[in-house]
Amino acid sequence: MVHIPSRLARPLLRLVPLLGLAAVTACGFRPMDARAPNSEAPKALAGIAVAPIKDRVGQVMRTGIKRRLNPGGLAVPETHTLKVEYTATTVARGTRNDDSAIRNDYTLSVQFQLITAPKDDTPAQVLMAGSSIAVTRHNNPEQLYAGYVSSREAEERAADMAAEDIARQIRLYFRNPGNYTAPVVPVPPSVPHERPTRP
């Protein structure tokens, strides 16, 4: 049995996980959601146009999705459209003597479709359809303005969580499109690009 001085044992132990990771990487293993900077994936994701989404929460979500799909701001032709719809619900948790809520659970339920852009005689097609749910909780202070600020922050957190999950699902699709079955759903009508309202 080889004796290793204690002053060397700790640095060697820190190297063990790195050596194990290097071994599996050499065998071709990569995490399913890993991003390959040298592949064509960034260009493909940058070509996804995110259609306008209703209301202020939708604007926050749309901005978050676009930032995650095209973090480098690549200017490429639009090849796909991502259409997103959502519903929001608020559930009170606990009540005061005046029946006002002490806390609120805010739930964002999102449905989305990834659609190809029509080209020549080829009509648009829905490549994938997915969903996402984001839940946040916030206090409901008795002061009216403080409660308003708290609820807006909860909405924005939920929108950002949904944006992260949607972008993750889209990245996985582009990594392994053969693992997905195209949904048999009609392509929704185009939404005109409207000037976003002020939040």
C-alpha positions, 0 to 999 in steps of 0.5 A: 500500500502506497502512503501519500503525504497528507499535504498531497492527498487533498489536491489529488482528491480534487483531481479525481472528479476532473479525471472522471469527467475527462474520461467520459468526455473522451468516450463521446459523452456529452450532457443532453442540454450541452451547447456546442459553440462550434456547431451550426446550432447557434445560427439555427436558433438565431433564425427563430422569430418569436412572435409578439405575446400579449400583455406586459408578462408576455413581453417579458417572456418574449424578451427572455426567450429571444435573449436565450435563443440568440445571446450573441445577437446574430443577424440571420434570415428567419427560418422559424417562428415561435408562437406562444400563448399563456394563461395566468392564475393567482391563488390566495394563501392565508387571509387577514381579518379583513379577508385580504390575502397574506400571500399569493401563488402566481401560476403561468401556464404556457403553450408554444409551437415552433413553426417553419417559415413558408418557402416557395410552394412549401407551406408552414409546418408545426415542427413541435408543440410544447408547454411550460408551467412556472409558479412563483409566490409573493407576499401581499403587504397591506400597503397598496403600492408595496403589494403592487410592486410585489405582484409585478415582481412575481409575474416577471419572475414567472415569465423569466422562468417560463422563458428559460424552460421554453428555450431549453426545450427548443435547444433540445429539439434542435439537438435531436429533432428525430426524437420528436414527432411532429404534432398534427395541428393546424398552423395558427394564423399570423399575428401582426407585429404590433407596437408593444404597450408600455408596462 
